[in-house]
Amino acid sequence: MKTAKGPRRSPRFALSSKPLYVHLSELERGELERAAQAQNRSLSSTARSLLIGAMRAARLAAGKPEG
């Protein structure tokens, strides 16, 4: 019996052969783990979502259009 797959959290193109490694303090990792658990997502998916949100916020703060 197979387990049903959950929804995809990132688009296919995000599955890259060029991973990004990030060093976090124990405190930062704990915060990321709690956020991931609260959203029922993986650490990678949560980190990607937070990073993209921060980049979008930085663009908007700089007055640059989306995209």
N, C-alpha and C positions, 0 to 999 in steps of 0.2 A: 504494500500500500504506500503510495506516494503522498507526501505532504504538499498541500497547495502552496504555491509561491505567493508571497506578498506583493504589493505594488512596487514598481520600480521607483526609486527615489531620485534618480538622476537620468538624464537622457543618454542614449547609446554613445554619443560622441564623447561623453565624460569618461568612458572606460578607456583610458589612455595608456600608452606604453611609457609615459613620462610621469610617474607618480611624484607627488610633492610631499616631502618629509618635513614635519614640524616638531620642534622640541618644545615641550610644555613642562612647567613646574608641576609638582605633585598637586598643588592647590588648583592650578588651571585644568589639569587633567580630570581631577575630581569634579570640577564644575561642568566640564564637557560631558563626563559620564552621566551626571545627574540630568543634564539637559537632554541627552540622548535617550535615557530611560524614560523621562517624562513624555517624550514625543514618540516613544516606541520606535526609535530609529537606531541605526548603527552609528558608531563613533565617526566613521568616515563621512557618512551622509550628513550628520549633524554639523561636523566641521565644515564641509563644503557649503552647506546652507548658510552658516554664520559668516563664512568668508565672502560669499557672493553678496550677502546683505550688507556687509561692511563696505565692500567695494562700491556698491550702488549708493550707499549713504555718502561716501567720500566724493563720488562724482556729483551728486546733487548739491552737496555743501560747496563744491568748487564752481557750481553754476554750469556744469557741463550736462548736455542732454544724455538721455539713456542711450545705450547701445554702443 
